[in-house]
Amino acid sequence: MNDTQTQPELPDRLSGNPRSPHHVEEIFQYDIGIRLNGKERFDVEEYCISEGWVKVPAHKALDRRGQPLMRTLKGTVEAFYK
């Protein structure tokens, strides 16, 4: 399949939550991957490459609005298209 569309450049900070100011809908049309300290993570909700952190859900814990609580993991962050 010939895809004539070019993929947009991945931003320094990106969130999967549509209510976040760091959510960019055009990027989620493509499959993206996140590596933290050399290991690919599949549960990342938000990342920041320059500050070196990712946010992942903390198991079954929810806040008062029903959104999952986030844990911040620090390390070397790489974002890429699959």
C-alpha positions as CSV (number, residue, x, y, z in Angstrom):
1,M,0.0,0.0,0.0
2,N,1.4,3.4,-1.0
3,D,1.0,6.0,1.6
4,T,1.5,9.4,0.1
5,Q,0.8,11.1,3.4
6,T,3.9,11.9,5.5
7,Q,3.7,11.2,9.2
8,P,3.8,14.3,11.4
9,E,6.8,14.8,13.6
10,L,6.4,13.5,17.1
11,P,6.2,16.3,19.7
12,D,8.4,16.5,22.8
13,R,5.3,16.0,25.0
14,L,2.2,14.0,24.1
15,S,-0.9,12.8,26.0
16,G,-3.4,10.2,25.1
17,N,-6.2,12.0,27.1
18,P,-8.3,14.1,24.8
19,R,-9.0,16.6,27.6
20,S,-5.2,17.4,27.9
21,P,-3.7,20.4,26.2
22,H,-0.9,18.1,25.0
23,H,-3.2,15.8,23.0
24,V,-2.6,16.0,19.3
25,E,-5.3,14.0,17.4
26,E,-3.4,13.8,14.1
27,I,-0.6,11.7,15.6
28,F,-3.0,9.1,16.9
29,Q,-4.0,8.2,13.4
30,Y,-0.7,6.3,13.3
31,D,0.7,3.6,15.5
32,I,3.4,5.0,17.8
33,G,5.6,3.3,20.3
34,I,7.3,4.5,23.5
35,R,10.6,3.1,24.9
36,L,11.6,3.8,28.5
37,N,15.2,2.9,29.3
38,G,15.4,0.7,26.2
39,K,12.3,-1.3,26.9
40,E,9.1,-0.8,24.9
41,R,6.1,0.2,27.1
42,F,2.5,-0.4,25.9
43,D,0.7,1.3,28.8
44,V,1.9,4.9,28.5
45,E,-0.7,7.6,28.8
46,E,1.6,10.6,28.5
47,Y,5.3,11.2,27.9
48,C,7.9,14.0,27.9
49,I,11.2,13.4,26.1
50,S,13.1,16.4,27.3
51,E,12.2,15.9,31.0
52,G,12.6,12.2,30.8
53,W,9.3,10.8,32.2
54,V,6.3,8.8,31.2
55,K,2.9,8.5,33.0
56,V,1.3,5.1,33.3
57,P,-2.0,4.0,35.0
58,A,-1.6,2.8,38.6
59,H,-3.5,-0.5,38.2
60,K,-7.2,-0.3,39.2
61,A,-7.0,2.9,41.2
62,L,-9.4,5.7,40.0
63,D,-9.7,9.3,41.0
64,R,-13.0,10.9,42.0
65,R,-13.9,11.6,38.3
66,G,-13.4,8.0,37.3
67,Q,-10.0,8.6,35.6
68,P,-7.1,6.2,36.3
69,L,-4.5,7.5,38.8
70,M,-1.1,8.0,37.1
71,R,2.3,7.0,38.2
72,T,5.3,8.8,36.8
73,L,8.3,6.7,35.8
74,K,11.6,8.5,35.0
75,G,14.4,7.5,32.6
76,T,15.4,7.8,28.9
77,V,12.3,8.2,26.8
78,E,12.2,7.5,23.0
79,A,9.1,7.9,20.9
80,F,8.8,6.3,17.4
81,Y,6.4,5.3,14.7
82,K,5.8,1.5,14.3
